[in-house]
Amino acid sequence: MTTSIGDTLAQYKIIPVLVLEDLESGLRRCELLCECGLPVAEITFRTKAAESIIREASRRFPEMFIGAGTILNTADLHRAFDAGAKFAVAPGFNPTVVGEAMKNGYAFAPGICTPSEIEQAYELGCRFFKFFPAEAAGGVKMLKSIAAPYKHLGIKFMPTGGVTIDNAADWLAVPEVSAAGGTWLNKADAEGIRKAVALAKSL
């Protein structure tokens, strides 16, 4: 994933991570995000509807910055970008998927939680990483520790997994964090989304 995509995600700060079961409800969720001032989402490839939602949401809401999540193989990688995804992320580091993404110029962030994974992914061309599972892997303290040796490289992270409206500010205060993945926004109502927008604007 290129630094410019990290910079784009940094404009939003909080990235809704969505698990959407069907096209209709998925489009409603995307519409609500746009209406509430948060036109960005990581739509996970955990459901059969994900590809069609990305394709249709990209058409209906051109102002929305839509990415694909849970990309576990090269087939899903191509499906996501063919559907209109502007970026993609994975929960783990798969060298085959990373290599395919780099070869095709796809904006892709592998999931990492160790220095070894950072170094291997960096060698393949990654400069932006998903720190996952963020809280279970050691939280803010852990990310600061593993990011420290690489400050001179200018790499950035998007922690996801255990990030909430109550601790998002702590994550976003880390200089190496561009944005935080918000799984709680998958079910949030308009008020909950607006709280996330207000928090992002206050930081």
N, C-alpha and C positions, 0 to 999 in steps of 0.2 A: 504494500500500500504506500503510495507516495506521500511525501510530507504535505503536498498541497491539499490532499483529501483530509489529512489530519487537521489542517488549518480550517478547512470548510466545516468539519464537525465541531471544531472549537468555537465557531460562531454560535452554535446552538447550546453547547456545553452538556446538556442532558439529552441522551438519545433513547427514545422509547424502543424497547425490545418487545416485539409482538409475536404471539403464537396465535394465529388466526385460523379458525376451522373451516370457514366457508367464505365465498366471494362476497356475498351481500353484507355480512357483518364486518368483514375485513375492510370493505370500502367505507362503511359507516365510521369505523375507527379512524381511518385515514382522514376522512372529511372532518371529524371532530378535532383531530390534532391540528389540522390547518386552520379551522375556525378559532381555536384557542391560542394560536400564535406559535405553534411548535410543528412546523411543516417538515418533519424528518422522522425516519423510522428505520429500524433494522427488523425486517420481516423474516422470521426464521423458517428454514426449510424443514420443519418438523411435521408439517401437515401437507396433504395432497393439494390443498388450495393455494399454497404459498406462491407458486409460479404464476398462476392466473391472477392473483391479487396484485402482485408486483407489476404485471403487464398492464392490467386495467387501471390501477391506481396511477401508474406513470402517465397514462393517457389522459385520465380525468383531472389529475392534479399536477400539472407540469411544474408548479412552483415547489413541489415536494421533493426533498432529497432522500430518495429511497435506496436502501441497501438490503442485502440478503444475509441472513445469519445461518448458523449451523451448516456450513458448507463442508461436507465430509469427503467429497470425491470430485474428480475432474468433470464428471458428467453433470453434477449439480452446479458446479462452477460455471460451465458454459450455459446451462439452462437459465441460471440467474441473470447473467449479463445479456443473453439473448432476449430475455423478458423485459429488460430495461433497467436493471439494477445499476446504480452508479458506484456502488462499492459492495464488498462482501467480506464477511468475517467468519472465523471458525473457532470452535471451542478449544482446539488443540493445534499442534504443529505437525503437519503432514508435508514432508519435503516434496512429494509428488505434486500435491495440489499447489503449493507455493511456486514450484518451478513452472507449472502450467500457467498460473496467473501472471508471473513475471514475463513469460514468453509472449503472452497475448496482450500485455500492457494493461491488465486488469488491476484496479485498485483493490487490494486484498490485504487483510490483516489476520495473521494466524494467532491462535490463542497460545499464550505462554505463561509459565509460572516459575521458571528457573533460569539462571544465567546461561546454562548450556543451550536452552531453546532459543534465547535471544541471540546468541552468537551464531547459531546455525542458520536461523532465519535471516539475520542481518547479512550473512555471507551470500545468501541467495537473492538479496536485493530489498528485503523488507526494512522499512524505517518507521513503521507504525504498527503497534501490537495491541491485541486484546489481552488484558491481564485477567485471567479466568482460572478458577472461580475466586473472585477478588477477596471476599471476606474469609472464606474457608481456607484460602491459601496463606492467610496471615495478615490480611487487611492492609491499611495504609502503611504501617510500619514495615511490612514485608516488601511492598512495592518500592518504598524509598530505599530500602537496603539493596535490592537487586538492580535498581536503576542507577545507583550511585557510580559504579565503575564505568558506566557508559555515557555519562553526561557530555563528554567531549564529542560524542557522535551525533548529538542532536536528535536522538530517537524519542518518540512519544508513545503514550499508552492510553487505552480506553478501558478502565476497570469495569468489569461486569460480573454480576453474581453477588447478591447480598448488598448491593448499593440501594439505599432508600432515600426518601425525601429528608430524613433526619440526619443521614451521614454523608449525603452527596457533597455538601460544602467542604467537608474534610478531605474527600478525594480530590475535588477540583482545586484545592489549595496546593496540591503537590505540583511543582513547576513542570514536571515531565508528563502530567496528565492533560490531554487536550479536551477530552470529554468523558462522560461517564454513562454507561449503559443502564437505563432505567427499566428493569423488568416490572416494577410495580405499576408502570403506566399501561401495561397490557389490559388492565381492567379498570383503570381510573376513570372517574366521571369528569365532566367539564371543569368542575371546581378543582379536582386533583391535578388536572393537566395545567390549569392556570397557576396553581401554586408552584409547579415545577418551572414554568416560564418565569414567574416572578423571582424565584430563587436564582435561576440562571442569569437574569438581568442584574441582580444585586451583587453578583460576584465579579 
